[in-house]
Amino acid sequence: MRRFSALALLSAIVAFVAASPATAGTWKIDTAHSVLDFKVRHLFSNTGGQFDKWAGTMNFDPADMTKGSVEITIETASINTRNEDRDNHLRSADFFDAENHPTITFVSQKVVKNGEQWELHGDLTMRGMTKPVVIPFEFHGAGKDPWGNERVGFSGELDINRKDFGIEWNKALDQGGLLLGENVHIDIEIEAMAVADQTQAGR
């Protein structure tokens, strides 16, 4: 599986953390050690970026990982593609409309096992539109860091069609075709900590 970022695989933690030696309770995503990336086709290659401000919380039952739940909130205006003009355009009504829709959210609904693959099912809300999504995920381990904090890690990926969320802006090319692709690929790498250990989150 490729490396995953929308957004959204985060709930995956719920499922696999439950299967780990970690204790039951509430966990928070350590965004200092996590990444939420996306990419979309621009002309003849892929261009991407990330969101700099986001947070997530999860709950899980180590006796039954299908009981887990996760919620994630992303600050739309924190989009960062390393180009100020492009970022301002993405914040505008042509794309994310950050003024009227300041957050993107993901709320898990269930965790299921499909053969050998674990999947996180949930609702992704962007520009006021909510759509169901399914995120395949992998668990990478659980244990204590050098400071004694309980941590878990996982990754996943997701593809969405931006037009499903009302993001339809594009430009026609002289030679035919369109400037931007419709498919957005999201990659996520997550490290989460037990809430009781959050005092060490910055290390």
DOGU-820941 format. One line per 5 residues: number of its first residue (from 1); their letters; for each residue y, z, x of N, C-alpha, C. Coordinates in steps of 0.2 Angstrom, whole numbers. Layout:
BEGIN
NUM) A) Y Z X Y Z X Y Z X  ...;
end
This chain:
BEGIN
1) MRRFS) -6 0 4 0 0 0 6 0 4  11 -4 2 17 -3 6 21 3 5  26 4 9 30 10 8 34 10 2  35 15 -2 38 15 -8 45 18 -8  54 17 -12 60 20 -15 61 19 -21;
6) ALALL) 64 23 -34 68 23 -40 64 25 -42  64 23 -36 66 27 -40 61 29 -43  56 32 -41 53 35 -46 47 37 -46  43 36 -42 36 38 -39 36 45 -38  42 48 -38 42 55 -36 38 59 -40;
11) SAIVA) 37 58 -46 32 62 -50 25 62 -48  24 57 -43 17 56 -40 16 63 -37  21 66 -35 19 73 -32 15 77 -36  17 77 -42 14 81 -47 6 81 -47  4 74 -47 -3 73 -47 -7 75 -41;
16) FVAAS) -4 73 -35 -8 74 -29 -7 81 -26  -1 84 -27 0 91 -25 -5 95 -28  -6 94 -34 -11 98 -38 -18 98 -35  -19 93 -31 -26 92 -28 -26 96 -21  -20 98 -19 -19 100 -12 -20 108 -12;
21) PATAG) -20 111 -6 -21 118 -6 -14 122 -8  -9 118 -9 -3 121 -11 -3 125 -17  1 130 -18 1 134 -24 5 131 -30  3 134 -36 7 131 -42 14 134 -42  18 130 -46 25 132 -46 30 126 -46;
26) TWKID) 36 128 -45 41 123 -45 43 120 -38  43 114 -37 45 111 -30 51 106 -31  55 106 -26 61 101 -25 60 96 -20  62 90 -21 62 85 -16 67 87 -11  65 86 -5 70 88 1 73 81 3;
31) TAHSV) 79 79 0 82 73 1 84 71 8  84 77 12 86 76 19 80 73 23  74 73 20 68 70 23 65 65 19  68 62 14 66 58 9 70 51 9  67 46 7 71 40 6 70 36 0;
36) LDFKV) 75 34 -3 75 30 -9 78 23 -8  74 18 -7 76 11 -5 75 6 -10  78 0 -10 77 -5 -15 79 -12 -11  76 -17 -13 78 -24 -11 77 -29 -16  81 -34 -15 81 -40 -20 82 -46 -16;
41) RHLFS) 80 -52 -19 81 -58 -15 88 -60 -16  91 -62 -10 98 -65 -10 97 -72 -6  99 -77 -10 98 -84 -7 90 -85 -5  89 -85 2 82 -86 4 79 -80 8  82 -74 7 79 -68 10 80 -62 6;
46) NTGGQ) 78 -57 8 79 -50 4 84 -46 7  88 -44 3 94 -39 5 93 -33 1  94 -27 4 93 -21 1 98 -15 3  96 -9 0 100 -3 1 97 3 -1  101 8 -2 98 14 -5 103 18 -8;
51) FDKWA) 101 24 -11 106 28 -15 106 35 -10  112 37 -9 113 42 -4 113 49 -8  114 49 -14 114 56 -18 109 56 -24  104 60 -23 99 60 -28 95 67 -28  92 69 -33 88 75 -33 82 75 -37;
56) GTMNF) 77 79 -36 71 79 -40 68 85 -40  65 87 -46 61 94 -47 55 92 -50  50 96 -48 43 94 -51 39 101 -52  35 101 -57 30 106 -58 23 104 -58  19 108 -56 12 106 -56 7 112 -57;
61) DPADM) 1 110 -59 -4 115 -60 -10 113 -55  -11 117 -50 -16 115 -45 -23 114 -48  -24 117 -54 -31 117 -57 -32 110 -61  -26 107 -62 -27 101 -66 -21 97 -65  -21 92 -60 -15 88 -58 -13 84 -63;
66) TKGSV) -16 82 -69 -14 78 -74 -8 82 -78  -8 88 -77 -3 92 -81 4 92 -77  5 89 -72 11 89 -68 17 85 -71  23 87 -69 29 83 -72 34 83 -67  38 78 -67 44 77 -62 50 74 -66;
71) EITIE) 56 76 -64 62 73 -66 66 72 -60  69 66 -60 73 63 -54 80 61 -57  86 63 -54 92 60 -56 96 57 -49  98 51 -50 101 47 -45 109 46 -47  113 47 -42 120 46 -43 122 39 -42;
76) TASIN) 123 35 -47 124 28 -47 129 26 -42  135 29 -42 140 27 -37 138 28 -30  133 32 -28 131 33 -21 127 27 -18  127 22 -22 123 16 -19 126 14 -12  122 12 -7 124 11 -1 120 5 2;
81) TRNED) 124 -1 3 120 -7 6 124 -9 12  127 -4 15 131 -5 22 136 -11 21  139 -12 15 144 -17 15 149 -14 9  155 -12 11 159 -9 6 161 -14 0  162 -20 1 164 -25 -4 158 -25 -9;
86) RDNHL) 152 -26 -6 146 -27 -10 145 -21 -14  145 -15 -11 144 -9 -15 149 -8 -21  155 -10 -20 160 -9 -25 158 -14 -31  156 -20 -29 154 -24 -34 147 -22 -38  143 -19 -34 137 -16 -38 139 -10 -42;
91) RSADF) 144 -6 -41 146 -1 -45 150 -3 -51  152 -10 -51 156 -12 -57 151 -14 -63  155 -16 -68 151 -17 -74 146 -23 -74  147 -27 -68 143 -33 -67 136 -31 -66  135 -25 -63 129 -22 -61 127 -15 -64;
96) FDAEN) 128 -10 -60 126 -3 -62 131 0 -67  138 -2 -67 143 1 -72 143 8 -71  144 10 -65 144 17 -63 149 22 -67  155 19 -69 160 22 -72 157 25 -79  153 21 -83 151 22 -89 144 25 -89;
101) HPTIT) 140 24 -83 133 26 -83 132 29 -76  135 35 -75 135 38 -68 128 40 -65  123 40 -69 117 42 -67 111 37 -69  106 37 -64 100 34 -66 95 39 -66  90 39 -71 85 45 -71 78 42 -72;
106) FVSQK) 74 47 -70 67 45 -71 63 52 -73  60 51 -79 56 57 -82 49 55 -83  45 59 -79 37 57 -80 35 59 -87  29 55 -89 26 57 -95 19 59 -94  16 56 -89 9 58 -88 7 55 -81;
111) VVKNG) 1 58 -78 -2 56 -72 -9 54 -74  -11 48 -72 -18 46 -73 -21 43 -67  -28 43 -67 -32 40 -62 -35 34 -64  -33 28 -61 -36 22 -63 -41 19 -58  -47 21 -59 -52 19 -53 -51 24 -47;
116) EQWEL) -49 21 -42 -48 25 -36 -40 26 -35  -36 23 -39 -29 23 -39 -26 28 -43  -21 32 -41 -17 37 -45 -11 33 -47  -9 34 -53 -3 31 -56 1 37 -60  8 36 -59 12 40 -62 16 36 -68;
121) HGDLT) 15 38 -74 19 35 -79 25 39 -81  30 35 -83 36 39 -85 42 34 -87  47 37 -89 53 33 -92 59 32 -87  61 26 -85 66 25 -81 72 23 -85  78 26 -84 84 25 -88 90 23 -84;
126) MRGMT) 93 17 -85 98 14 -81 103 10 -86  109 11 -85 114 8 -89 113 9 -96  110 15 -98 109 18 -105 103 15 -108  99 11 -104 93 8 -107 87 11 -104  82 13 -108 76 17 -105 70 12 -106;
131) KPVVI) 66 12 -101 60 7 -101 54 11 -98  48 10 -100 42 14 -97 41 10 -91  39 14 -86 36 11 -79 30 15 -77  26 11 -73 20 14 -70 21 13 -62  20 19 -59 21 19 -51 14 21 -48;
136) PFEFH) 11 16 -44 5 18 -40 8 23 -35  4 28 -33 6 32 -27 0 34 -23  2 37 -17 -2 40 -12 0 46 -10  -4 51 -9 -3 58 -6 -4 58 1  0 61 5 -1 61 12 -2 68 15;
141) GAGKD) -3 73 11 -4 79 14 0 85 11  -2 91 12 2 97 10 0 103 16  5 107 17 4 112 22 11 115 24  11 119 29 17 123 31 20 119 37  27 119 37 30 116 43 31 122 48;
146) PWGNE) 34 120 54 35 126 59 38 132 57  42 132 52 46 138 49 43 141 44  37 139 42 33 143 37 34 140 30  37 135 29 39 132 22 33 128 20  31 128 13 26 124 11 29 117 9;
151) RVGFS) 26 112 11 29 105 10 23 101 8  25 95 4 20 90 2 24 83 4  20 78 5 22 71 6 18 66 2  22 61 0 19 55 -3 23 49 -3  20 43 -5 24 37 -5 21 33 -11;
156) GELDI) 25 28 -13 24 24 -18 28 18 -19  27 14 -24 32 8 -24 32 6 -32  37 2 -33 38 0 -40 42 -7 -40  40 -11 -45 44 -17 -46 47 -17 -53  53 -19 -54 56 -19 -60 60 -26 -61;
161) NRKDF) 61 -28 -67 66 -34 -68 73 -31 -70  78 -32 -66 84 -29 -67 87 -32 -74  85 -37 -77 88 -40 -83 85 -35 -89  80 -32 -88 77 -27 -93 82 -21 -94  86 -20 -89 91 -15 -89 98 -17 -90;
166) GIEWN) 99 -24 -92 105 -26 -94 109 -29 -88  106 -29 -82 110 -31 -76 108 -39 -75  112 -43 -78 111 -50 -78 116 -55 -74  120 -52 -70 125 -56 -66 122 -60 -61  124 -66 -61 121 -71 -56 126 -77 -55;
171) KALDQ) 125 -81 -50 129 -87 -49 124 -93 -47  125 -98 -50 121 -104 -49 123 -107 -42  118 -110 -39 119 -113 -32 120 -121 -33  124 -124 -29 125 -131 -29 119 -135 -29  114 -133 -25 108 -136 -24 103 -135 -29;
176) GGLLL) 105 -130 -34 100 -128 -39 97 -121 -38  95 -118 -43 93 -111 -42 99 -106 -43  97 -100 -42 102 -94 -43 103 -90 -36  109 -87 -35 110 -83 -30 106 -77 -29  104 -73 -34 100 -67 -34 94 -68 -38;
181) GENVH) 89 -64 -35 82 -64 -39 83 -59 -45  78 -59 -49 78 -54 -55 74 -48 -53  69 -49 -49 64 -43 -47 67 -39 -42  67 -32 -43 69 -27 -38 63 -23 -36  62 -23 -29 57 -19 -27 59 -12 -24;
186) IDIEI) 56 -7 -26 59 0 -25 53 3 -20  55 6 -15 51 10 -10 53 17 -10  48 22 -10 50 29 -10 45 32 -5  49 36 0 45 41 4 48 48 2  43 52 0 45 59 -2 42 65 2;
191) EAMAV) 47 69 3 44 76 6 47 81 1  43 86 -1 46 91 -6 44 98 -3  48 103 -5 47 109 -3 46 114 -9  42 119 -8 42 124 -13 49 128 -14  51 129 -20 57 131 -22 59 138 -18;
196) ADQTQ) 54 142 -17 55 148 -13 57 147 -6  56 141 -4 57 139 4 63 135 5  67 134 0 73 130 0 78 132 5  78 138 8 83 140 13 83 137 19  77 134 20 76 130 27 76 123 26;
201) AGR) 78 120 20 78 113 18 81 109 23  87 111 26 91 107 31 88 106 37  82 109 39 79 108 46 76 101 47;
end
